Amino acid sequence: MPTYAYACKDCGHAFDIFQSFTDSTLTSCPECQGALRKKFNSVGVVFKGSGFYRTDSRDAKGSTVSAAPAAPAAPAAAPAPAAAAS
């Protein structure tokens, strides 16, 4: 369940509360019954490494490409030398 931060516009009272995604936003301050505003904090998720950027997983035309580079094709095997007739 996510934690949301609220602050009162009238008295300045600030608090955090656990709410479900389906719960409605709080509108009145528990201290003074004034109007509340929801505070937005930075996201707690940090993506590190390759593969998290649009340019890492798409080519210039925007189609999806493989994340791993393709292995170079193996060179064609050279024909075996012919046995010399004696």
PDB file of N, CA, C and O in Angstrom:
ATOM      1  N   MET A   1       0.848  -1.164   0.000  1.00  0.00           N
ATOM      2  CA  MET A   1       0.000   0.000   0.000  1.00  0.00           C
ATOM      3  C   MET A   1       0.903   1.240   0.000  1.00  0.00           C
ATOM      4  O   MET A   1       1.812   1.337   0.824  1.00  0.00           O
ATOM      5  N   PRO A   2       0.664   2.176  -0.905  1.00  0.00           N
ATOM      6  CA  PRO A   2       1.533   3.353  -0.999  1.00  0.00           C
ATOM      7  C   PRO A   2       1.304   4.356   0.135  1.00  0.00           C
ATOM      8  O   PRO A   2       0.231   4.415   0.735  1.00  0.00           O
ATOM      9  N   THR A   3       2.336   5.130   0.402  1.00  0.00           N
ATOM     10  CA  THR A   3       2.268   6.192   1.397  1.00  0.00           C
ATOM     11  C   THR A   3       2.138   7.522   0.682  1.00  0.00           C
ATOM     12  O   THR A   3       2.908   7.819  -0.231  1.00  0.00           O
ATOM     13  N   TYR A   4       1.164   8.326   1.094  1.00  0.00           N
ATOM     14  CA  TYR A   4       0.953   9.640   0.502  1.00  0.00           C
ATOM     15  C   TYR A   4       1.217  10.715   1.552  1.00  0.00           C
ATOM     16  O   TYR A   4       0.922  10.530   2.732  1.00  0.00           O
ATOM     17  N   ALA A   5       1.771  11.830   1.112  1.00  0.00           N
ATOM     18  CA  ALA A   5       2.059  12.960   2.005  1.00  0.00           C
ATOM     19  C   ALA A   5       1.044  14.059   1.735  1.00  0.00           C
ATOM     20  O   ALA A   5       0.771  14.397   0.583  1.00  0.00           O
ATOM     21  N   TYR A   6       0.492  14.608   2.799  1.00  0.00           N
ATOM     22  CA  TYR A   6      -0.469  15.701   2.711  1.00  0.00           C
ATOM     23  C   TYR A   6       0.008  16.863   3.554  1.00  0.00           C
ATOM     24  O   TYR A   6       0.757  16.677   4.513  1.00  0.00           O
ATOM     25  N   ALA A   7      -0.430  18.078   3.195  1.00  0.00           N
ATOM     26  CA  ALA A   7      -0.144  19.275   3.986  1.00  0.00           C
ATOM     27  C   ALA A   7      -1.387  20.155   3.958  1.00  0.00           C
ATOM     28  O   ALA A   7      -2.050  20.276   2.928  1.00  0.00           O
ATOM     29  N   CYS A   8      -1.692  20.758   5.079  1.00  0.00           N
ATOM     30  CA  CYS A   8      -2.851  21.637   5.188  1.00  0.00           C
ATOM     31  C   CYS A   8      -2.506  23.011   4.628  1.00  0.00           C
ATOM     32  O   CYS A   8      -1.450  23.565   4.935  1.00  0.00           O
ATOM     33  N   LYS A   9      -3.385  23.552   3.819  1.00  0.00           N
ATOM     34  CA  LYS A   9      -3.176  24.891   3.261  1.00  0.00           C
ATOM     35  C   LYS A   9      -3.402  25.974   4.311  1.00  0.00           C
ATOM     36  O   LYS A   9      -2.855  27.071   4.194  1.00  0.00           O
ATOM     37  N   ASP A  10      -4.203  25.678   5.336  1.00  0.00           N
ATOM     38  CA  ASP A  10      -4.557  26.686   6.337  1.00  0.00           C
ATOM     39  C   ASP A  10      -3.592  26.724   7.529  1.00  0.00           C
ATOM     40  O   ASP A  10      -3.054  27.781   7.858  1.00  0.00           O
ATOM     41  N   CYS A  11      -3.373  25.567   8.176  1.00  0.00           N
ATOM     42  CA  CYS A  11      -2.546  25.560   9.387  1.00  0.00           C
ATOM     43  C   CYS A  11      -1.134  25.043   9.154  1.00  0.00           C
ATOM     44  O   CYS A  11      -0.281  25.186  10.031  1.00  0.00           O
ATOM     45  N   GLY A  12      -0.864  24.448   7.998  1.00  0.00           N
ATOM     46  CA  GLY A  12       0.474  23.959   7.698  1.00  0.00           C
ATOM     47  C   GLY A  12       0.777  22.574   8.242  1.00  0.00           C
ATOM     48  O   GLY A  12       1.898  22.090   8.084  1.00  0.00           O
ATOM     49  N   HIS A  13      -0.188  21.923   8.880  1.00  0.00           N
ATOM     50  CA  HIS A  13       0.011  20.574   9.421  1.00  0.00           C
ATOM     51  C   HIS A  13       0.348  19.616   8.274  1.00  0.00           C
ATOM     52  O   HIS A  13      -0.370  19.560   7.275  1.00  0.00           O
ATOM     53  N   ALA A  14       1.451  18.858   8.423  1.00  0.00           N
ATOM     54  CA  ALA A  14       1.874  17.912   7.397  1.00  0.00           C
ATOM     55  C   ALA A  14       1.898  16.511   7.986  1.00  0.00           C
ATOM     56  O   ALA A  14       2.305  16.319   9.132  1.00  0.00           O
ATOM     57  N   PHE A  15       1.461  15.531   7.199  1.00  0.00           N
ATOM     58  CA  PHE A  15       1.445  14.154   7.672  1.00  0.00           C
ATOM     59  C   PHE A  15       1.476  13.198   6.483  1.00  0.00           C
ATOM     60  O   PHE A  15       1.191  13.575   5.347  1.00  0.00           O
ATOM     61  N   ASP A  16       1.834  11.945   6.782  1.00  0.00           N
ATOM     62  CA  ASP A  16       1.854  10.868   5.793  1.00  0.00           C
ATOM     63  C   ASP A  16       0.771   9.867   6.156  1.00  0.00           C
ATOM     64  O   ASP A  16       0.465   9.670   7.333  1.00  0.00           O
ATOM     65  N   ILE A  17       0.198   9.240   5.151  1.00  0.00           N
ATOM     66  CA  ILE A  17      -0.849   8.255   5.399  1.00  0.00           C
ATOM     67  C   ILE A  17      -0.757   7.135   4.370  1.00  0.00           C
ATOM     68  O   ILE A  17      -0.455   7.379   3.202  1.00  0.00           O
ATOM     69  N   PHE A  18      -1.020   5.901   4.812  1.00  0.00           N
ATOM     70  CA  PHE A  18      -1.079   4.750   3.916  1.00  0.00           C
ATOM     71  C   PHE A  18      -2.477   4.713   3.310  1.00  0.00           C
ATOM     72  O   PHE A  18      -3.473   4.701   4.034  1.00  0.00           O
ATOM     73  N   GLN A  19      -2.551   4.696   1.977  1.00  0.00           N
ATOM     74  CA  GLN A  19      -3.831   4.624   1.295  1.00  0.00           C
ATOM     75  C   GLN A  19      -3.734   3.660   0.130  1.00  0.00           C
ATOM     76  O   GLN A  19      -2.685   3.530  -0.501  1.00  0.00           O
ATOM     77  N   SER A  20      -4.826   2.992  -0.144  1.00  0.00           N
ATOM     78  CA  SER A  20      -4.900   2.123  -1.310  1.00  0.00           C
ATOM     79  C   SER A  20      -5.042   2.992  -2.550  1.00  0.00           C
ATOM     80  O   SER A  20      -5.429   4.156  -2.456  1.00  0.00           O
ATOM     81  N   PHE A  21      -4.728   2.428  -3.715  1.00  0.00           N
ATOM     82  CA  PHE A  21      -4.888   3.168  -4.965  1.00  0.00           C
ATOM     83  C   PHE A  21      -6.346   3.540  -5.199  1.00  0.00           C
ATOM     84  O   PHE A  21      -6.634   4.546  -5.847  1.00  0.00           O
ATOM     85  N   THR A  22      -7.255   2.742  -4.682  1.00  0.00           N
ATOM     86  CA  THR A  22      -8.676   2.981  -4.912  1.00  0.00           C
ATOM     87  C   THR A  22      -9.295   3.945  -3.900  1.00  0.00           C
ATOM     88  O   THR A  22     -10.423   4.394  -4.099  1.00  0.00           O
ATOM     89  N   ASP A  23      -8.583   4.273  -2.818  1.00  0.00           N
ATOM     90  CA  ASP A  23      -9.098   5.227  -1.831  1.00  0.00           C
ATOM     91  C   ASP A  23      -9.145   6.631  -2.415  1.00  0.00           C
ATOM     92  O   ASP A  23      -8.281   7.013  -3.204  1.00  0.00           O
ATOM     93  N   SER A  24     -10.154   7.393  -2.025  1.00  0.00           N
ATOM     94  CA  SER A  24     -10.246   8.766  -2.507  1.00  0.00           C
ATOM     95  C   SER A  24      -9.248   9.662  -1.765  1.00  0.00           C
ATOM     96  O   SER A  24      -8.836   9.359  -0.645  1.00  0.00           O
ATOM     97  N   THR A  25      -8.875  10.752  -2.401  1.00  0.00           N
ATOM     98  CA  THR A  25      -7.925  11.701  -1.829  1.00  0.00           C
ATOM     99  C   THR A  25      -8.542  12.401  -0.620  1.00  0.00           C
ATOM    100  O   THR A  25      -9.719  12.760  -0.640  1.00  0.00           O
ATOM    101  N   LEU A  26      -7.749  12.594   0.426  1.00  0.00           N
ATOM    102  CA  LEU A  26      -8.236  13.315   1.604  1.00  0.00           C
ATOM    103  C   LEU A  26      -8.404  14.795   1.263  1.00  0.00           C
ATOM    104  O   LEU A  26      -7.618  15.359   0.502  1.00  0.00           O
ATOM    105  N   THR A  27      -9.448  15.423   1.840  1.00  0.00           N
ATOM    106  CA  THR A  27      -9.718  16.822   1.519  1.00  0.00           C
ATOM    107  C   THR A  27      -9.716  17.740   2.721  1.00  0.00           C
ATOM    108  O   THR A  27      -9.558  18.951   2.562  1.00  0.00           O
ATOM    109  N   SER A  28      -9.889  17.194   3.943  1.00  0.00           N
ATOM    110  CA  SER A  28      -9.924  18.072   5.119  1.00  0.00           C
ATOM    111  C   SER A  28      -8.853  17.677   6.125  1.00  0.00           C
ATOM    112  O   SER A  28      -8.594  16.495   6.347  1.00  0.00           O
ATOM    113  N   CYS A  29      -8.245  18.674   6.721  1.00  0.00           N
ATOM    114  CA  CYS A  29      -7.166  18.500   7.699  1.00  0.00           C
ATOM    115  C   CYS A  29      -7.721  17.887   8.982  1.00  0.00           C
ATOM    116  O   CYS A  29      -8.763  18.329   9.467  1.00  0.00           O
ATOM    117  N   PRO A  30      -7.042  16.871   9.549  1.00  0.00           N
ATOM    118  CA  PRO A  30      -7.507  16.284  10.808  1.00  0.00           C
ATOM    119  C   PRO A  30      -7.312  17.221  12.003  1.00  0.00           C
ATOM    120  O   PRO A  30      -7.939  17.012  13.042  1.00  0.00           O
ATOM    121  N   GLU A  31      -6.468  18.238  11.888  1.00  0.00           N
ATOM    122  CA  GLU A  31      -6.215  19.185  12.986  1.00  0.00           C
ATOM    123  C   GLU A  31      -7.209  20.337  13.010  1.00  0.00           C
ATOM    124  O   GLU A  31      -7.799  20.636  14.048  1.00  0.00           O
ATOM    125  N   CYS A  32      -7.395  20.998  11.834  1.00  0.00           N
ATOM    126  CA  CYS A  32      -8.211  22.220  11.812  1.00  0.00           C
ATOM    127  C   CYS A  32      -9.385  22.157  10.835  1.00  0.00           C
ATOM    128  O   CYS A  32     -10.130  23.129  10.704  1.00  0.00           O
ATOM    129  N   GLN A  33      -9.557  21.035  10.153  1.00  0.00           N
ATOM    130  CA  GLN A  33     -10.603  20.848   9.138  1.00  0.00           C
ATOM    131  C   GLN A  33     -10.425  21.756   7.925  1.00  0.00           C
ATOM    132  O   GLN A  33     -11.368  21.960   7.160  1.00  0.00           O
ATOM    133  N   GLY A  34      -9.219  22.305   7.744  1.00  0.00           N
ATOM    134  CA  GLY A  34      -8.918  23.145   6.588  1.00  0.00           C
ATOM    135  C   GLY A  34      -8.674  22.300   5.337  1.00  0.00           C
ATOM    136  O   GLY A  34      -8.713  21.071   5.388  1.00  0.00           O
ATOM    137  N   ALA A  35      -8.428  22.965   4.233  1.00  0.00           N
ATOM    138  CA  ALA A  35      -8.215  22.295   2.945  1.00  0.00           C
ATOM    139  C   ALA A  35      -6.825  21.653   2.893  1.00  0.00           C
ATOM    140  O   ALA A  35      -5.834  22.259   3.299  1.00  0.00           O
ATOM    141  N   LEU A  36      -6.771  20.423   2.390  1.00  0.00           N
ATOM    142  CA  LEU A  36      -5.503  19.699   2.257  1.00  0.00           C
ATOM    143  C   LEU A  36      -5.020  19.741   0.818  1.00  0.00           C
ATOM    144  O   LEU A  36      -5.801  19.897  -0.120  1.00  0.00           O
ATOM    145  N   ARG A  37      -3.715  19.598   0.673  1.00  0.00           N
ATOM    146  CA  ARG A  37      -3.135  19.416  -0.654  1.00  0.00           C
ATOM    147  C   ARG A  37      -2.212  18.208  -0.578  1.00  0.00           C
ATOM    148  O   ARG A  37      -1.546  17.982   0.432  1.00  0.00           O
ATOM    149  N   LYS A  38      -2.182  17.439  -1.655  1.00  0.00           N
ATOM    150  CA  LYS A  38      -1.305  16.263  -1.709  1.00  0.00           C
ATOM    151  C   LYS A  38       0.069  16.731  -2.146  1.00  0.00           C
ATOM    152  O   LYS A  38       0.208  17.463  -3.126  1.00  0.00           O
ATOM    153  N   LYS A  39       1.082  16.302  -1.409  1.00  0.00           N
ATOM    154  CA  LYS A  39       2.465  16.640  -1.754  1.00  0.00           C
ATOM    155  C   LYS A  39       3.032  15.517  -2.607  1.00  0.00           C
ATOM    156  O   LYS A  39       2.769  14.342  -2.354  1.00  0.00           O
ATOM    157  N   PHE A  40       3.803  15.881  -3.608  1.00  0.00           N
ATOM    158  CA  PHE A  40       4.408  14.887  -4.480  1.00  0.00           C
ATOM    159  C   PHE A  40       5.906  14.836  -4.207  1.00  0.00           C
ATOM    160  O   PHE A  40       6.591  15.858  -4.211  1.00  0.00           O
ATOM    161  N   ASN A  41       6.392  13.635  -3.972  1.00  0.00           N
ATOM    162  CA  ASN A  41       7.811  13.416  -3.688  1.00  0.00           C
ATOM    163  C   ASN A  41       8.476  12.772  -4.899  1.00  0.00           C
ATOM    164  O   ASN A  41       7.807  12.326  -5.832  1.00  0.00           O
ATOM    165  N   SER A  42       9.782  12.734  -4.866  1.00  0.00           N
ATOM    166  CA  SER A  42      10.510  12.074  -5.951  1.00  0.00           C
ATOM    167  C   SER A  42      10.255  10.570  -5.896  1.00  0.00           C
ATOM    168  O   SER A  42       9.954  10.016  -4.839  1.00  0.00           O
ATOM    169  N   VAL A  43      10.376   9.940  -7.020  1.00  0.00           N
ATOM    170  CA  VAL A  43      10.133   8.509  -7.125  1.00  0.00           C
ATOM    171  C   VAL A  43      11.294   7.748  -6.503  1.00  0.00           C
ATOM    172  O   VAL A  43      12.448   8.148  -6.660  1.00  0.00           O
ATOM    173  N   GLY A  44      11.011   6.677  -5.813  1.00  0.00           N
ATOM    174  CA  GLY A  44      12.035   5.902  -5.131  1.00  0.00           C
ATOM    175  C   GLY A  44      12.646   4.801  -5.966  1.00  0.00           C
ATOM    176  O   GLY A  44      13.288   3.906  -5.417  1.00  0.00           O
ATOM    177  N   VAL A  45      12.467   4.836  -7.279  1.00  0.00           N
ATOM    178  CA  VAL A  45      13.015   3.807  -8.155  1.00  0.00           C
ATOM    179  C   VAL A  45      14.118   4.427  -8.995  1.00  0.00           C
ATOM    180  O   VAL A  45      13.931   5.490  -9.587  1.00  0.00           O
ATOM    181  N   VAL A  46      15.265   3.767  -9.048  1.00  0.00           N
ATOM    182  CA  VAL A  46      16.382   4.245  -9.850  1.00  0.00           C
ATOM    183  C   VAL A  46      16.801   3.123 -10.786  1.00  0.00           C
ATOM    184  O   VAL A  46      17.111   2.019 -10.337  1.00  0.00           O
ATOM    185  N   PHE A  47      16.810   3.399 -12.086  1.00  0.00           N
ATOM    186  CA  PHE A  47      17.239   2.412 -13.063  1.00  0.00           C
ATOM    187  C   PHE A  47      18.705   2.654 -13.381  1.00  0.00           C
ATOM    188  O   PHE A  47      19.084   3.756 -13.777  1.00  0.00           O
ATOM    189  N   LYS A  48      19.534   1.622 -13.209  1.00  0.00           N
ATOM    190  CA  LYS A  48      20.953   1.740 -13.512  1.00  0.00           C
ATOM    191  C   LYS A  48      21.323   0.668 -14.513  1.00  0.00           C
ATOM    192  O   LYS A  48      20.720  -0.405 -14.544  1.00  0.00           O
ATOM    193  N   GLY A  49      22.304   0.961 -15.321  1.00  0.00           N
ATOM    194  CA  GLY A  49      22.765  -0.008 -16.299  1.00  0.00           C
ATOM    195  C   GLY A  49      22.148   0.233 -17.654  1.00  0.00           C
ATOM    196  O   GLY A  49      21.342   1.146 -17.834  1.00  0.00           O
ATOM    197  N   SER A  50      22.532  -0.590 -18.601  1.00  0.00           N
ATOM    198  CA  SER A  50      22.012  -0.414 -19.954  1.00  0.00           C
ATOM    199  C   SER A  50      20.676  -1.116 -20.084  1.00  0.00           C
ATOM    200  O   SER A  50      20.336  -1.991 -19.287  1.00  0.00           O
ATOM    201  N   GLY A  51      19.926  -0.723 -21.097  1.00  0.00           N
ATOM    202  CA  GLY A  51      18.661  -1.356 -21.361  1.00  0.00           C
ATOM    203  C   GLY A  51      17.460  -0.620 -20.829  1.00  0.00           C
ATOM    204  O   GLY A  51      16.335  -1.085 -21.012  1.00  0.00           O
ATOM    205  N   PHE A  52      17.650   0.519 -20.171  1.00  0.00           N
ATOM    206  CA  PHE A  52      16.530   1.243 -19.601  1.00  0.00           C
ATOM    207  C   PHE A  52      16.190   2.506 -20.368  1.00  0.00           C
ATOM    208  O   PHE A  52      15.305   3.258 -19.960  1.00  0.00           O
ATOM    209  N   TYR A  53      16.870   2.746 -21.457  1.00  0.00           N
ATOM    210  CA  TYR A  53      16.619   3.955 -22.219  1.00  0.00           C
ATOM    211  C   TYR A  53      16.029   3.597 -23.567  1.00  0.00           C
ATOM    212  O   TYR A  53      16.306   2.521 -24.098  1.00  0.00           O
ATOM    213  N   ARG A  54      15.241   4.458 -24.116  1.00  0.00           N
ATOM    214  CA  ARG A  54      14.589   4.191 -25.390  1.00  0.00           C
ATOM    215  C   ARG A  54      15.616   3.906 -26.486  1.00  0.00           C
ATOM    216  O   ARG A  54      15.388   3.058 -27.348  1.00  0.00           O
ATOM    217  N   THR A  55      16.727   4.603 -26.455  1.00  0.00           N
ATOM    218  CA  THR A  55      17.743   4.416 -27.489  1.00  0.00           C
ATOM    219  C   THR A  55      18.472   3.091 -27.336  1.00  0.00           C
ATOM    220  O   THR A  55      19.106   2.633 -28.286  1.00  0.00           O
ATOM    221  N   ASP A  56      18.401   2.462 -26.166  1.00  0.00           N
ATOM    222  CA  ASP A  56      19.070   1.181 -25.965  1.00  0.00           C
ATOM    223  C   ASP A  56      18.295   0.014 -26.557  1.00  0.00           C
ATOM    224  O   ASP A  56      18.883  -1.032 -26.829  1.00  0.00           O
ATOM    225  N   SER A  57      17.004   0.163 -26.761  1.00  0.00           N
ATOM    226  CA  SER A  57      16.207  -0.971 -27.197  1.00  0.00           C
ATOM    227  C   SER A  57      15.531  -0.753 -28.547  1.00  0.00           C
ATOM    228  O   SER A  57      14.751  -1.603 -28.979  1.00  0.00           O
ATOM    229  N   ARG A  58      15.805   0.352 -29.222  1.00  0.00           N
ATOM    230  CA  ARG A  58      15.166   0.615 -30.506  1.00  0.00           C
ATOM    231  C   ARG A  58      16.191   1.133 -31.496  1.00  0.00           C
ATOM    232  O   ARG A  58      17.177   1.769 -31.124  1.00  0.00           O
ATOM    233  N   ASP A  59      15.936   0.845 -32.772  1.00  0.00           N
ATOM    234  CA  ASP A  59      16.811   1.405 -33.794  1.00  0.00           C
ATOM    235  C   ASP A  59      16.285   2.784 -34.187  1.00  0.00           C
ATOM    236  O   ASP A  59      15.325   3.268 -33.588  1.00  0.00           O
ATOM    237  N   ALA A  60      16.886   3.411 -35.164  1.00  0.00           N
ATOM    238  CA  ALA A  60      16.529   4.778 -35.544  1.00  0.00           C
ATOM    239  C   ALA A  60      15.100   4.890 -36.049  1.00  0.00           C
ATOM    240  O   ALA A  60      14.484   5.946 -35.906  1.00  0.00           O
ATOM    241  N   LYS A  61      14.562   3.838 -36.630  1.00  0.00           N
ATOM    242  CA  LYS A  61      13.198   3.884 -37.173  1.00  0.00           C
ATOM    243  C   LYS A  61      12.147   3.624 -36.106  1.00  0.00           C
ATOM    244  O   LYS A  61      10.956   3.778 -36.375  1.00  0.00           O
ATOM    245  N   GLY A  62      12.549   3.238 -34.915  1.00  0.00           N
ATOM    246  CA  GLY A  62      11.607   3.015 -33.837  1.00  0.00           C
ATOM    247  C   GLY A  62      11.158   1.571 -33.671  1.00  0.00           C
ATOM    248  O   GLY A  62      10.359   1.280 -32.781  1.00  0.00           O
ATOM    249  N   SER A  63      11.646   0.667 -34.498  1.00  0.00           N
ATOM    250  CA  SER A  63      11.250  -0.723 -34.331  1.00  0.00           C
ATOM    251  C   SER A  63      12.133  -1.370 -33.272  1.00  0.00           C
ATOM    252  O   SER A  63      13.271  -0.954 -33.056  1.00  0.00           O
ATOM    253  N   THR A  64      11.609  -2.364 -32.634  1.00  0.00           N
ATOM    254  CA  THR A  64      12.332  -3.033 -31.560  1.00  0.00           C
ATOM    255  C   THR A  64      13.446  -3.900 -32.136  1.00  0.00           C
ATOM    256  O   THR A  64      13.266  -4.586 -33.143  1.00  0.00           O
ATOM    257  N   VAL A  65      14.588  -3.854 -31.480  1.00  0.00           N
ATOM    258  CA  VAL A  65      15.720  -4.691 -31.865  1.00  0.00           C
ATOM    259  C   VAL A  65      16.150  -5.489 -30.654  1.00  0.00           C
ATOM    260  O   VAL A  65      15.748  -5.196 -29.528  1.00  0.00           O
ATOM    261  N   SER A  66      16.960  -6.489 -30.889  1.00  0.00           N
ATOM    262  CA  SER A  66      17.440  -7.338 -29.810  1.00  0.00           C
ATOM    263  C   SER A  66      18.352  -6.544 -28.883  1.00  0.00           C
ATOM    264  O   SER A  66      19.115  -5.691 -29.336  1.00  0.00           O
ATOM    265  N   ALA A  67      18.272  -6.830 -27.578  1.00  0.00           N
ATOM    266  CA  ALA A  67      19.113  -6.139 -26.605  1.00  0.00           C
ATOM    267  C   ALA A  67      20.569  -6.595 -26.706  1.00  0.00           C
ATOM    268  O   ALA A  67      21.485  -5.809 -26.462  1.00  0.00           O
ATOM    269  N   ALA A  68      20.785  -7.868 -27.069  1.00  0.00           N
ATOM    270  CA  ALA A  68      22.141  -8.388 -27.199  1.00  0.00           C
ATOM    271  C   ALA A  68      22.589  -8.241 -28.648  1.00  0.00           C
ATOM    272  O   ALA A  68      21.793  -8.473 -29.558  1.00  0.00           O
ATOM    273  N   PRO A  69      23.844  -7.862 -28.886  1.00  0.00           N
ATOM    274  CA  PRO A  69      24.306  -7.737 -30.269  1.00  0.00           C
ATOM    275  C   PRO A  69      24.325  -9.101 -30.947  1.00  0.00           C
ATOM    276  O   PRO A  69      24.608 -10.121 -30.318  1.00  0.00           O
ATOM    277  N   ALA A  70      24.023  -9.099 -32.223  1.00  0.00           N
ATOM    278  CA  ALA A  70      24.009 -10.350 -32.980  1.00  0.00           C
ATOM    279  C   ALA A  70      25.442 -10.849 -33.153  1.00  0.00           C
ATOM    280  O   ALA A  70      26.369 -10.064 -33.353  1.00  0.00           O
ATOM    281  N   ALA A  71      25.604 -12.154 -33.073  1.00  0.00           N
ATOM    282  CA  ALA A  71      26.930 -12.751 -33.263  1.00  0.00           C
ATOM    283  C   ALA A  71      27.274 -12.695 -34.748  1.00  0.00           C
ATOM    284  O   ALA A  71      26.399 -12.904 -35.588  1.00  0.00           O
ATOM    285  N   PRO A  72      28.530 -12.416 -35.085  1.00  0.00           N
ATOM    286  CA  PRO A  72      28.896 -12.375 -36.501  1.00  0.00           C
ATOM    287  C   PRO A  72      28.737 -13.758 -37.123  1.00  0.00           C
ATOM    288  O   PRO A  72      28.938 -14.782 -36.470  1.00  0.00           O
ATOM    289  N   ALA A  73      28.377 -13.759 -38.384  1.00  0.00           N
ATOM    290  CA  ALA A  73      28.187 -15.030 -39.082  1.00  0.00           C
ATOM    291  C   ALA A  73      29.533 -15.742 -39.202  1.00  0.00           C
ATOM    292  O   ALA A  73      30.567 -15.116 -39.433  1.00  0.00           O
ATOM    293  N   ALA A  74      29.496 -17.053 -39.042  1.00  0.00           N
ATOM    294  CA  ALA A  74      30.718 -17.846 -39.157  1.00  0.00           C
ATOM    295  C   ALA A  74      31.145 -17.860 -40.624  1.00  0.00           C
ATOM    296  O   ALA A  74      30.295 -17.993 -41.504  1.00  0.00           O
ATOM    297  N   PRO A  75      32.452 -17.724 -40.909  1.00  0.00           N
ATOM    298  CA  PRO A  75      32.898 -17.746 -42.313  1.00  0.00           C
ATOM    299  C   PRO A  75      32.636 -19.121 -42.917  1.00  0.00           C
ATOM    300  O   PRO A  75      32.665 -20.138 -42.225  1.00  0.00           O
ATOM    301  N   ALA A  76      32.383 -19.127 -44.211  1.00  0.00           N
ATOM    302  CA  ALA A  76      32.139 -20.391 -44.907  1.00  0.00           C
ATOM    303  C   ALA A  76      33.393 -21.254 -44.820  1.00  0.00           C
ATOM    304  O   ALA A  76      34.519 -20.767 -44.925  1.00  0.00           O
ATOM    305  N   ALA A  77      33.168 -22.523 -44.628  1.00  0.00           N
ATOM    306  CA  ALA A  77      34.306 -23.445 -44.516  1.00  0.00           C
ATOM    307  C   ALA A  77      35.000 -23.554 -45.879  1.00  0.00           C
ATOM    308  O   ALA A  77      34.347 -23.666 -46.916  1.00  0.00           O
ATOM    309  N   ALA A  78      36.309 -23.519 -45.853  1.00  0.00           N
ATOM    310  CA  ALA A  78      37.085 -23.648 -47.102  1.00  0.00           C
ATOM    311  C   ALA A  78      37.028 -25.079 -47.564  1.00  0.00           C
ATOM    312  O   ALA A  78      37.088 -25.992 -46.741  1.00  0.00           O
ATOM    313  N   PRO A  79      36.911 -25.307 -48.875  1.00  0.00           N
ATOM    314  CA  PRO A  79      36.850 -26.695 -49.367  1.00  0.00           C
ATOM    315  C   PRO A  79      38.172 -27.409 -49.060  1.00  0.00           C
ATOM    316  O   PRO A  79      39.248 -26.812 -49.075  1.00  0.00           O
ATOM    317  N   ALA A  80      38.045 -28.688 -48.788  1.00  0.00           N
ATOM    318  CA  ALA A  80      39.235 -29.493 -48.493  1.00  0.00           C
ATOM    319  C   ALA A  80      40.089 -29.611 -49.759  1.00  0.00           C
ATOM    320  O   ALA A  80      39.552 -29.739 -50.859  1.00  0.00           O
ATOM    321  N   PRO A  81      41.404 -29.569 -49.608  1.00  0.00           N
ATOM    322  CA  PRO A  81      42.253 -29.695 -50.798  1.00  0.00           C
ATOM    323  C   PRO A  81      42.068 -31.065 -51.452  1.00  0.00           C
ATOM    324  O   PRO A  81      41.910 -32.077 -50.769  1.00  0.00           O
ATOM    325  N   ALA A  82      42.091 -31.077 -52.770  1.00  0.00           N
ATOM    326  CA  ALA A  82      41.913 -32.325 -53.505  1.00  0.00           C
ATOM    327  C   ALA A  82      43.177 -33.164 -53.377  1.00  0.00           C
ATOM    328  O   ALA A  82      44.293 -32.642 -53.384  1.00  0.00           O
ATOM    329  N   ALA A  83      42.984 -34.443 -53.263  1.00  0.00           N
ATOM    330  CA  ALA A  83      44.140 -35.340 -53.159  1.00  0.00           C
ATOM    331  C   ALA A  83      44.820 -35.399 -54.526  1.00  0.00           C
ATOM    332  O   ALA A  83      44.152 -35.558 -55.548  1.00  0.00           O
ATOM    333  N   ALA A  84      46.114 -35.275 -54.543  1.00  0.00           N
ATOM    334  CA  ALA A  84      46.876 -35.314 -55.820  1.00  0.00           C
ATOM    335  C   ALA A  84      46.936 -36.748 -56.332  1.00  0.00           C
ATOM    336  O   ALA A  84      47.180 -37.682 -55.569  1.00  0.00           O
ATOM    337  N   ALA A  85      46.711 -36.909 -57.620  1.00  0.00           N
ATOM    338  CA  ALA A  85      46.793 -38.250 -58.230  1.00  0.00           C
ATOM    339  C   ALA A  85      48.239 -38.616 -58.432  1.00  0.00           C
ATOM    340  O   ALA A  85      49.023 -37.781 -58.883  1.00  0.00           O
ATOM    341  N   SER A  86      48.623 -39.851 -58.111  1.00  0.00           N
ATOM    342  CA  SER A  86      50.007 -40.265 -58.288  1.00  0.00           C
ATOM    343  C   SER A  86      50.222 -41.123 -59.471  1.00  0.00           C
ATOM    344  O   SER A  86      51.349 -41.542 -59.733  1.00  0.00           O
TER     345      SER A  86
END
